[in-house]
Amino acid sequence: MHYHALSRYPESDVVLVNQAGQEKVIVVKPNHSATWRHNLWLLAALAVPSLGAGIAFALLGAWPILPLAGLELTALGGALYWVNWKLEYRHVIRLTDELITIDKGYFAPKRSWRFARDESSLRVVPEAHHWQGPELSVHDRLSETRVGDFLNREETLQLLSLLRAELRIRTHSSDSSIKA
C-alpha cells in the first residue's frame, strides 16, 4: 500500500487528496518542514567545526574532547532521525460508495479500521481553546477512530471540510461516548 497521493489539497501540504474513479483517498500527515536529506546536511555542517575543534584539542593533548564531540554528534544524529521517523506518520482515509477504510502507520499501515459507509458518520468535538482545531473521529455503532489529531487548527478545518462533504455529522459533542 503506497501512501502518496497524486493531487494536493490547494492550501496544504499535509492534507493530500486523490480522486480515482469511485474512490477518494485522503492522506493526512504531520507538517514535515525538513527532509532527512536536509537534516543530514545540518548534521554535516555541525560536524565539521565540532570534529575540527576536537581534533585540534586532541593534537594539543586534550584527547577526551574528541570522543565527546563524536558522542554529541551521534546523539544529535539519533535525535534528528527519531524526529524524522515520527513525522512519517500517516492517516490514509479511503472513501468508496460502500466502505470507509482508515489506515494509520508510518510506512505501511500499522492499524486499520473499516466502516460501512451508510452506518458511519463523523464526530466533531469542538476545540477547548481558540488556537486548537476540533477533534475529528469517524465512527459507527461499535467503533471509533480519531483522524488528523496531529494537525494544527487550519489543517484540521481543511480536513473537516473534506470529510463533511463525504460523511454525515451525526454527533457534535464535547466528548466521545464510545470507548474504543
N, CA, C and O of each residue as an XYZ file, in Angstrom:
720
protein
N       0.842     -1.165      0.000
C       0.000      0.000      0.000
C       0.890      1.231      0.000
O       1.769      1.368      0.851
N       0.667      2.118     -0.942
C       1.517      3.284     -1.107
C       0.807      4.515     -0.553
O      -0.384      4.698     -0.808
N       1.501      5.352      0.190
C       0.887      6.464      0.888
C       0.961      7.798      0.162
O       0.660      8.822      0.775
N       1.333      7.841     -1.067
C       1.450      9.127     -1.748
C       0.215      9.385     -2.596
O      -0.320      8.465     -3.213
N      -0.232     10.608     -2.628
C      -1.388     10.989     -3.420
C      -0.932     11.774     -4.641
O       0.142     12.375     -4.642
N      -1.750     11.762     -5.668
C      -1.365     12.424     -6.905
C      -1.626     13.919     -6.884
O      -0.794     14.694     -7.356
N      -2.751     14.336     -6.353
C      -3.044     15.760     -6.332
C      -3.118     16.247     -4.900
O      -3.492     15.494     -4.000
N      -2.765     17.496     -4.687
C      -2.714     18.056     -3.340
C      -3.900     18.967     -3.095
O      -4.436     19.592     -4.011
N      -4.290     19.024     -1.834
C      -5.286     19.994     -1.434
C      -4.652     21.365     -1.624
O      -3.514     21.560     -1.198
N      -5.335     22.322     -2.244
C      -4.691     23.562     -2.680
C      -3.926     24.341     -1.628
O      -2.874     24.902     -1.931
N      -4.423     24.393     -0.396
C      -3.781     25.251      0.595
C      -2.834     24.520      1.530
O      -2.297     25.141      2.448
N      -2.606     23.222      1.336
C      -1.885     22.489      2.354
C      -0.998     21.413      1.753
O      -1.327     20.822      0.725
N       0.132     21.167      2.408
C       0.992     20.047      2.049
C       0.784     18.872      2.982
O       1.417     17.831      2.805
N      -0.074     19.006      3.960
C      -0.277     17.925      4.921
C      -1.596     17.193      4.706
O      -1.789     16.104      5.246
N      -2.495     17.765      3.936
C      -3.743     17.103      3.574
C      -3.719     16.915      2.063
O      -3.847     17.878      1.307
N      -3.556     15.666      1.630
C      -3.439     15.339      0.210
C      -4.675     14.577     -0.224
O      -5.168     13.720      0.508
N      -5.183     14.886     -1.422
C      -6.406     14.266     -1.919
C      -6.140     13.668     -3.283
O      -5.479     14.282     -4.121
N      -6.660     12.458     -3.508
C      -6.563     11.798     -4.801
C      -7.917     11.192     -5.116
O      -8.445     10.402     -4.333
N      -8.478     11.557     -6.250
C      -9.752     11.005     -6.697
C      -9.456     10.105     -7.885
O      -8.951     10.566     -8.908
N      -9.771      8.816     -7.749
C      -9.570      7.860     -8.837
C     -10.864      7.088     -9.035
O     -11.136      6.127     -8.315
N     -11.653      7.501     -9.997
C     -12.929      6.837    -10.247
C     -13.880      7.040     -9.086
O     -14.163      8.172     -8.694
N     -14.374      5.937     -8.534
C     -15.320      5.986     -7.421
C     -14.642      6.105     -6.063
O     -15.318      6.277     -5.049
N     -13.308      6.015     -6.029
C     -12.594      6.050     -4.754
C     -11.914      7.397     -4.551
O     -11.238      7.915     -5.440
N     -12.111      7.945     -3.366
C     -11.397      9.162     -2.968
C     -10.452      8.783     -1.836
O     -10.858      8.137     -0.870
N      -9.190      9.187     -1.958
C      -8.187      8.884     -0.943
C      -7.701     10.205     -0.361
O      -7.264     11.095     -1.091
N      -7.783     10.319      0.957
C      -7.281     11.499      1.667
C      -6.113     11.030      2.522
O      -6.268     10.159      3.378
N      -4.942     11.613      2.283
C      -3.753     11.283      3.063
C      -3.459     12.473      3.966
O      -3.289     13.598      3.496
N      -3.400     12.212      5.265
C      -3.145     13.256      6.250
C      -1.823     12.920      6.921
O      -1.638     11.812      7.425
N      -0.908     13.879      6.924
C       0.405     13.646      7.527
C       0.830     14.874      8.321
O       0.341     15.974      8.061
N       1.730     14.707      9.283
C       2.210     15.865     10.048
C       3.032     16.819      9.175
O       3.546     16.430      8.126
N       3.143     18.048      9.616
C       3.981     19.029      8.931
C       5.437     18.578      9.038
O       5.957     18.379     10.136
N       6.072     18.423      7.907
C       7.438     17.897      7.832
C       8.298     18.970      7.165
O       8.530     18.924      5.957
N       8.762     19.925      7.945
C       9.432     21.095      7.378
C      10.813     20.793      6.808
O      11.235     21.456      5.861
N      11.521     19.821      7.349
C      12.856     19.483      6.851
C      12.900     18.000      6.482
O      12.463     17.148      7.256
N      13.427     17.702      5.303
C      13.551     16.316      4.883
C      14.752     15.679      5.571
O      15.547     16.366      6.212
N      14.877     14.367      5.435
C      16.021     13.668      6.024
C      17.320     14.159      5.391
O      18.336     14.263      6.078
N      17.302     14.459      4.103
C      18.495     14.977      3.423
C      18.909     16.325      4.013
O      20.099     16.574      4.206
N      17.936     17.197      4.303
C      18.253     18.485      4.938
C      18.849     18.275      6.329
O      19.779     18.975      6.729
N      18.305     17.306      7.058
C      18.850     17.014      8.385
C      20.283     16.499      8.301
O      21.108     16.830      9.152
N      20.587     15.694      7.288
C      21.961     15.214      7.107
C      22.912     16.365      6.781
O      24.046     16.393      7.258
N      22.445     17.315      5.965
C      23.279     18.487      5.664
C      23.532     19.311      6.926
O      24.640     19.803      7.140
N      22.514     19.456      7.747
C      22.681     20.171      9.016
C      23.680     19.453      9.911
O      24.547     20.086     10.514
N      23.561     18.139      9.998
C      24.482     17.354     10.822
C      25.918     17.487     10.305
O      26.851     17.620     11.097
N      26.098     17.452      8.986
C      27.439     17.611      8.406
C      27.993     19.011      8.686
O      29.173     19.172      8.995
N      27.125     20.018      8.575
C      27.575     21.390      8.834
C      27.999     21.575     10.288
O      28.912     22.350     10.573
N      27.352     20.877     11.197
C      27.741     20.960     12.601
C      28.931     20.057     12.921
O      29.696     20.335     13.844
N      29.082     18.982     12.159
C      30.167     18.032     12.421
C      31.529     18.611     12.063
O      32.507     18.346     12.762
N      31.616     19.391     10.996
C      32.915     19.918     10.551
C      33.570     20.770     11.635
O      34.710     20.481     12.000
N      32.920     21.801     12.170
C      33.608     22.582     13.216
C      33.768     21.814     14.529
O      34.768     21.982     15.227
N      32.796     20.980     14.865
C      32.878     20.245     16.122
C      34.031     19.236     16.105
O      34.838     19.188     17.033
N      34.096     18.443     15.051
C      35.198     17.472     14.961
C      36.527     18.169     14.689
O      37.575     17.703     15.137
N      36.492     19.277     13.961
C      37.727     20.046     13.736
C      38.306     20.553     15.041
O      39.513     20.461     15.267
N      37.451     21.091     15.904
C      37.920     21.565     17.212
C      38.363     20.392     18.074
O      39.350     20.494     18.803
N      37.642     19.281     17.994
C      38.014     18.100     18.764
C      39.375     17.559     18.348
O      40.178     17.178     19.200
N      39.639     17.524     17.051
C      40.938     17.051     16.556
C      42.043     18.011     16.977
O      43.121     17.583     17.388
N      41.770     19.317     16.874
C      42.774     20.305     17.280
C      43.115     20.157     18.766
O      44.290     20.194     19.133
N      42.119     19.993     19.611
C      42.398     19.805     21.040
C      43.100     18.476     21.302
O      43.947     18.384     22.190
N      42.747     17.440     20.525
C      43.415     16.143     20.695
C      44.891     16.248     20.337
O      45.728     15.628     20.993
N      45.225     17.024     19.302
C      46.621     17.211     18.915
C      47.395     18.017     19.960
O      48.614     17.891     20.069
N      46.685     18.840     20.722
C      47.326     19.619     21.783
C      47.387     18.851     23.100
O      47.897     19.368     24.095
N      46.875     17.631     23.115
C      46.954     16.800     24.302
C      45.657     16.661     25.071
O      45.600     15.881     26.022
N      44.632     17.373     24.706
C      43.337     17.266     25.399
C      42.463     16.272     24.630
O      41.427     16.643     24.077
N      42.889     15.010     24.600
C      42.231     13.985     23.787
C      40.806     13.637     24.218
O      40.046     13.181     23.364
N      40.377     13.815     25.483
C      38.991     13.438     25.821
C      37.928     14.270     25.098
O      36.765     13.869     25.051
N      38.298     15.397     24.546
C      37.317     16.235     23.848
C      36.850     15.578     22.554
O      35.684     15.732     22.189
N      37.706     14.859     21.854
C      37.349     14.248     20.571
C      36.243     13.198     20.717
O      35.272     13.266     19.964
N      36.329     12.237     21.635
C      35.220     11.283     21.770
C      33.916     11.941     22.230
O      32.827     11.509     21.852
N      34.037     12.989     23.047
C      32.827     13.681     23.477
C      32.161     14.419     22.319
O      30.934     14.475     22.243
N      32.963     14.985     21.419
C      32.405     15.633     20.230
C      31.705     14.595     19.351
O      30.628     14.851     18.813
N      32.327     13.422     19.211
C      31.695     12.349     18.450
C      30.406     11.870     19.094
O      29.422     11.602     18.404
N      30.411     11.761     20.417
C      29.217     11.350     21.142
C      28.093     12.378     20.992
O      26.925     12.024     20.829
N      28.467     13.641     21.050
C      27.493     14.716     20.871
C      26.853     14.658     19.481
O      25.637     14.802     19.354
N      27.662     14.448     18.445
C      27.131     14.360     17.085
C      26.284     13.106     16.894
O      25.293     13.138     16.165
N      26.658     12.010     17.532
C      25.859     10.789     17.459
C      24.497     10.992     18.110
O      23.480     10.547     17.578
N      24.476     11.659     19.254
C      23.207     11.938     19.933
C      22.331     12.866     19.090
O      21.123     12.652     18.985
N      22.923     13.876     18.499
C      22.162     14.786     17.642
C      21.631     14.053     16.418
O      20.472     14.240     16.046
N      22.455     13.224     15.787
C      22.007     12.442     14.629
C      20.873     11.502     15.003
O      19.915     11.358     14.243
N      20.966     10.860     16.161
C      19.888      9.982     16.618
C      18.593     10.738     16.861
O      17.513     10.263     16.510
N      18.705     11.911     17.459
C      17.511     12.725     17.708
C      16.880     13.191     16.400
O      15.657     13.153     16.258
N      17.688     13.625     15.453
C      17.158     14.046     14.154
C      16.479     12.882     13.436
O      15.427     13.060     12.823
N      17.074     11.696     13.508
C      16.479     10.516     12.874
C      15.149     10.165     13.520
O      14.185      9.861     12.818
N      15.078     10.202     14.859
C      13.850      9.859     15.570
C      12.723     10.827     15.208
O      11.595     10.402     14.955
N      13.026     12.123     15.183
C      12.010     13.118     14.838
C      11.572     12.933     13.391
O      10.379     13.008     13.100
N      12.508     12.694     12.482
C      12.161     12.477     11.083
C      11.271     11.244     10.932
O      10.317     11.259     10.155
N      11.578     10.182     11.669
C      10.770      8.966     11.610
C       9.358      9.223     12.137
O       8.384      8.748     11.552
N       9.239      9.971     13.239
C       7.920     10.277     13.797
C       7.079     11.107     12.831
O       5.852     11.004     12.831
N       7.726     11.924     12.012
C       6.997     12.764     11.064
C       6.588     12.013      9.796
O       5.972     12.608      8.912
N       6.908     10.751      9.685
C       6.463      9.930      8.561
C       5.106      9.289      8.821
O       4.615      8.532      7.984
N       4.494      9.577      9.957
C       3.202      9.010     10.323
C       2.125      9.486      9.358
O       2.153     10.634      8.915
N       1.183      8.621      9.029
C       0.129      8.946      8.074
C      -1.215      8.417      8.555
O      -1.290      7.394      9.236
N      -2.269      9.130      8.190
C      -3.635      8.625      8.250
C      -4.098      8.600      6.801
O      -4.125      9.639      6.140
N      -4.458      7.445      6.310
C      -4.953      7.298      4.940
C      -6.425      6.935      5.028
O      -6.789      5.883      5.554
N      -7.265      7.814      4.508
C      -8.715      7.632      4.550
C      -9.180      7.330      3.134
O      -9.073      8.177      2.247
N      -9.698      6.120      2.923
C     -10.202      5.700      1.612
C     -11.727      5.680      1.672
O     -12.326      5.011      2.514
N     -12.337      6.429      0.757
C     -13.787      6.541      0.724
C     -14.305      5.968     -0.588
O     -13.965      6.463     -1.663
N     -15.123      4.932     -0.503
C     -15.810      4.390     -1.677
C     -17.307      4.520     -1.418
O     -17.715      5.034     -0.377
N     -18.120      4.061     -2.354
C     -19.573      4.144     -2.179
C     -20.058      3.276     -1.033
O     -21.041      3.620     -0.376
N     -19.387      2.152     -0.779
C     -19.842      1.218      0.240
C     -19.024      1.245      1.526
O     -19.532      0.862      2.580
N     -17.778      1.685      1.466
C     -16.852      1.451      2.568
C     -15.981      2.670      2.859
O     -15.635      3.436      1.960
N     -15.638      2.832      4.132
C     -14.645      3.810      4.560
C     -13.545      3.017      5.247
O     -13.809      2.290      6.205
N     -12.321      3.148      4.767
C     -11.179      2.465      5.361
C     -10.207      3.520      5.860
O      -9.855      4.445      5.128
N      -9.774      3.381      7.109
C      -8.791      4.303      7.687
C      -7.581      3.484      8.089
O      -7.679      2.586      8.925
N      -6.436      3.797      7.491
C      -5.170      3.139      7.806
C      -4.286      4.151      8.516
O      -4.196      5.309      8.108
N      -3.635      3.704      9.584
C      -2.691      4.553     10.306
C      -1.372      3.817     10.415
O      -1.338      2.633     10.751
N      -0.279      4.523     10.130
C       1.032      3.906     10.241
C       2.116      4.822      9.719
O       1.861      5.961      9.328
N       3.328      4.302      9.721
C       4.480      5.099      9.295
C       4.782      4.901      7.819
O       4.611      5.839      7.040
N       5.217      3.740      7.409
C       5.500      3.496      6.002
C       4.516      2.506      5.410
O       4.370      2.428      4.190
N       3.851      1.763      6.248
C       2.805      0.818      5.875
C       1.756      0.874      6.978
O       2.058      1.299      8.093
N       0.537      0.455      6.686
C      -0.499      0.512      7.724
C      -0.146     -0.322      8.949
O       0.165     -1.508      8.833
N      -0.194      0.289     10.093
C       0.038     -0.399     11.364
C      -1.303     -0.853     11.961
O      -1.409     -1.937     12.535
N      -2.331      0.011     11.810
C      -3.689     -0.311     12.251
C      -4.663      0.121     11.172
O      -4.428      1.104     10.469
N      -5.752     -0.614     11.045
C      -6.769     -0.304     10.044
C      -8.157     -0.415     10.653
O      -8.402     -1.251     11.523
N      -9.050      0.427     10.193
C     -10.452      0.401     10.575
C     -11.272      0.390      9.299
O     -10.937      1.064      8.325
N     -12.352     -0.383      9.314
C     -13.277     -0.442      8.179
C     -14.677     -0.131      8.694
O     -15.150     -0.723      9.665
N     -15.320      0.805      8.024
C     -16.668      1.207      8.390
C     -17.567      1.097      7.169
O     -17.176      1.487      6.069
N     -18.763      0.571      7.357
C     -19.761      0.602      6.287
C     -20.177      2.057      6.098
O     -20.493      2.746      7.068
N     -20.178      2.517      4.870
C     -20.408      3.934      4.599
C     -21.770      4.413      5.096
O     -21.881      5.512      5.640
N     -22.809      3.591      4.910
C     -24.149      4.027      5.293
C     -24.399      3.991      6.798
O     -25.377      4.567      7.275
N     -23.515      3.314      7.559
C     -23.678      3.242      9.015
C     -22.691      4.132      9.766
O     -22.723      4.180     10.996
N     -21.829      4.826      9.061
C     -20.791      5.611      9.733
C     -21.072      7.098      9.608
O     -21.825      7.549      8.744
N     -20.443      7.832     10.496
C     -20.576      9.285     10.463
C     -19.342      9.904     11.085
O     -18.443      9.213     11.564
N     -19.324     11.213     11.065
C     -18.194     11.980     11.581
C     -18.585     12.600     12.912
O     -19.646     13.212     13.034
N     -17.729     12.438     13.903
C     -17.926     13.078     15.203
C     -17.005     14.303     15.250
O     -15.812     14.205     14.963
N     -17.563     15.426     15.608
C     -16.792     16.669     15.744
C     -16.897     17.136     17.189
O     -17.984     17.448     17.675
N     -15.761     17.178     17.867
C     -15.719     17.676     19.239
C     -15.109     19.074     19.174
O     -13.965     19.224     18.746
N     -15.849     20.096     19.591
C     -15.333     21.472     19.492
C     -14.034     21.653     20.276
O     -13.778     20.973     21.270
N     -13.233     22.587     19.794
C     -11.943     22.855     20.423
C     -12.122     23.507     21.790
O     -13.066     24.261     22.023
N     -11.191     23.194     22.683
C     -11.227     23.773     24.026
C     -10.673     25.197     24.031
O     -11.112     26.030     24.823
N      -9.708     25.480     23.146
C      -9.100     26.804     23.039
C      -9.171     27.266     21.595
O      -9.247     26.443     20.683
N      -9.147     28.560     21.380
C      -9.307     29.101     20.033
C      -8.143     28.753     19.098
O      -8.310     28.831     17.881
N      -6.986     28.378     19.616
C      -5.853     28.041     18.756
C      -5.845     26.559     18.369
O      -5.087     26.158     17.486
N      -6.680     25.740     19.021
C      -6.767     24.329     18.684
C      -7.830     24.100     17.629
O      -8.745     24.907     17.465
N      -7.700     22.999     16.920
C      -8.738     22.599     15.989
C      -9.690     21.635     16.664
O      -9.374     21.101     17.727
N     -10.843     21.401     16.073
C     -11.770     20.431     16.648
C     -11.212     19.010     16.523
O     -10.395     18.736     15.643
N     -11.652     18.117     17.399
C     -11.273     16.712     17.307
C     -12.220     16.039     16.324
O     -13.438     16.196     16.419
N     -11.661     15.293     15.384
C     -12.457     14.612     14.372
C     -12.333     13.107     14.563
O     -11.233     12.581     14.729
N     -13.467     12.422     14.538
C     -13.488     10.968     14.662
C     -14.494     10.403     13.676
O     -15.582     10.951     13.497
N     -14.120      9.305     13.040
C     -15.058      8.553     12.208
C     -15.543      7.401     13.073
O     -14.743      6.731     13.726
N     -16.863      7.168     13.078
C     -17.397      6.134     13.957
C     -18.624      5.475     13.345
O     -19.276      6.016     12.452
N     -18.909      4.292     13.860
C     -20.185      3.631     13.635
C     -20.732      3.259     15.006
O     -20.346      3.872     16.002
N     -21.603      2.292     15.084
C     -22.192      1.955     16.389
C     -21.239      1.199     17.299
O     -21.437      1.176     18.514
N     -20.193      0.572     16.727
C     -19.314     -0.278     17.522
C     -17.922      0.285     17.757
O     -17.315      0.010     18.792
N     -17.415      1.051     16.837
C     -16.034      1.517     16.988
C     -15.887      2.951     16.509
O     -16.763      3.512     15.852
N     -14.752      3.515     16.864
C     -14.455      4.911     16.553
C     -12.948      5.074     16.444
O     -12.196      4.416     17.164
N     -12.506      5.939     15.558
C     -11.089      6.275     15.493
C     -10.935      7.755     15.159
O     -11.651      8.303     14.320
N      -9.992      8.376     15.832
C      -9.695      9.791     15.561
C      -8.874      9.914     14.296
O      -8.070      9.038     13.978
N      -9.076     10.994     13.583
C      -8.287     11.279     12.387
C      -7.724     12.690     12.495
O      -8.385     13.604     12.990
N      -6.496     12.850     12.023
C      -5.869     14.165     11.985
C      -5.585     14.769     13.332
O      -5.581     15.993     13.459
N      -5.344     13.953     14.357
C      -5.141     14.501     15.697
C      -3.819     15.234     15.851
O      -3.603     15.876     16.878
N      -2.929     15.164     14.878
C      -1.638     15.857     14.939
C      -1.635     17.148     14.130
O      -0.599     17.807     14.037
N      -2.761     17.521     13.546
C      -2.844     18.708     12.695
C      -3.063     19.975     13.521
O      -3.582     19.917     14.636
N      -2.663     21.118     12.964
C      -2.972     22.390     13.613
C      -4.398     22.810     13.252
O      -5.089     22.086     12.535
N      -4.834     23.937     13.727
C      -6.221     24.368     13.547
C      -6.624     24.496     12.081
O      -7.654     23.955     11.678
N      -5.835     25.198     11.283
C      -6.189     25.416      9.877
C      -6.239     24.100      9.111
O      -7.141     23.879      8.302
N      -5.275     23.235      9.366
C      -5.234     21.944      8.675
C      -6.402     21.053      9.104
O      -6.962     20.327      8.282
N      -6.768     21.105     10.385
C      -7.917     20.336     10.860
C      -9.200     20.827     10.216
O     -10.068     20.025      9.869
N      -9.328     22.137     10.053
C     -10.519     22.679      9.403
C     -10.575     22.295      7.928
O     -11.661     22.081      7.390
N      -9.410     22.202      7.258
C      -9.379     21.717      5.872
C      -9.844     20.270      5.798
O     -10.636     19.908      4.928
N      -9.344     19.443      6.720
C      -9.761     18.049      6.753
C     -11.255     17.951      7.065
O     -11.957     17.134      6.470
N     -11.737     18.762      7.977
C     -13.162     18.767      8.317
C     -14.008     19.102      7.096
O     -15.043     18.476      6.872
N     -13.579     20.085      6.304
C     -14.366     20.436      5.117
C     -14.380     19.297      4.102
O     -15.398     19.070      3.447
N     -13.273     18.582      3.964
C     -13.243     17.424      3.059
C     -14.145     16.301      3.570
O     -14.904     15.713      2.800
N     -14.062     16.005      4.865
C     -14.861     14.915      5.414
C     -16.338     15.277      5.505
O     -17.198     14.409      5.359
N     -16.634     16.536      5.741
C     -18.024     16.988      5.806
C     -18.716     16.780      4.463
O     -19.911     16.489      4.420
N     -17.978     16.926      3.375
C     -18.553     16.703      2.046
C     -18.836     15.225      1.784
O     -19.638     14.893      0.911
N     -18.189     14.346      2.526
C     -18.305     12.909      2.281
C     -19.133     12.161      3.320
O     -19.736     11.135      3.004
N     -19.171     12.659      4.557
C     -19.815     11.938      5.656
C     -20.867     12.791      6.345
O     -20.818     14.021      6.319
N     -21.814     12.106      6.959
C     -22.801     12.804      7.787
C     -22.145     13.165      9.115
O     -21.302     12.431      9.630
N     -22.541     14.291      9.648
C     -22.114     14.650     11.000
C     -23.314     14.397     11.889
O     -24.229     15.216     11.979
N     -23.292     13.243     12.546
C     -24.383     12.876     13.438
C     -24.127     13.347     14.853
O     -25.063     13.562     15.623
N     -22.876     13.504     15.190
C     -22.539     13.816     16.565
C     -21.669     15.056     16.610
O     -20.633     15.131     15.949
N     -22.094     16.006     17.379
C     -21.330     17.236     17.616
C     -21.332     17.410     19.122
O     -22.216     18.068     19.671
N     -20.341     16.820     19.804
C     -20.407     16.746     21.253
C     -19.098     17.138     21.895
O     -18.096     17.388     21.226
N     -19.136     17.184     23.207
C     -17.939     17.587     23.959
C     -17.016     16.423     24.246
O     -15.855     16.648     24.589
N     -17.472     15.198     24.122
C     -16.594     14.050     24.322
C     -17.140     12.831     23.606
O     -18.260     12.842     23.093
N     -16.338     11.781     23.576
C     -16.713     10.558     22.888
C     -17.516      9.664     23.825
O     -17.185      9.521     25.002
N     -18.552      9.078     23.301
C     -19.325      8.139     24.105
C     -18.879      6.707     23.858
O     -19.272      5.804     24.596
N     -18.058      6.485     22.827
C     -17.561      5.161     22.513
C     -16.151      5.044     23.051
O     -15.295      5.864     22.720
N     -15.899      4.073     23.850
C     -14.556      3.851     24.401
C     -13.901      2.741     23.589
O     -13.989      1.567     23.950
N     -13.242      3.114     22.491
C     -12.618      2.115     21.614
C     -11.124      2.231     21.657
O     -10.426      1.473     20.983
